[in-house]
């Protein structure tokens, strides 16, 4: 995944894959999604990103299966 922010136009582009865009759908007047021929998400464009997406802060967190169970309130699996 790649995120590009164009400061001059206050536009964020989130690329989920390198697939060919076949269709662009308008979600609202500031958010558009790009789909491939199978309907899979290829990218998303966010206009006025400073207001729409709090672009000033970006965080990435990878959660493993064990961490998800703990955060969901389930007890961790017992070790043999």
Residue pairs with C-beta under 8 A, 6 or more apart in sequence:
1 14
1 15
1 16
2 14
2 15
3 12
3 13
3 14
3 15
3 58
4 12
4 13
4 15
5 11
5 12
5 13
5 49
5 55
6 12
6 13
9 47
10 47
10 48
10 49
10 50
10 55
11 45
11 46
11 47
11 48
11 49
12 45
12 46
12 49
12 53
12 55
13 43
13 44
13 45
13 46
14 43
14 44
14 45
14 46
15 42
15 43
16 41
16 42
16 43
16 44
17 36
17 40
17 41
17 42
17 43
19 36
19 40
19 42
20 36
20 37
20 42
21 34
21 35
21 36
21 42
21 43
22 35
22 36
22 37
23 34
23 35
24 32
24 33
24 34
24 35
25 32
25 33
25 35
26 32
27 33
29 47
30 46
30 47
30 48
30 52
31 44
31 45
31 46
31 47
31 52
32 44
32 45
33 41
33 43
33 44
33 45
34 41
34 42
34 43
34 44
34 45
35 41
35 42
36 42
46 52
46 53
46 55
49 55
50 56
63 71
66 76
66 77
69 75
69 76
69 77
70 76
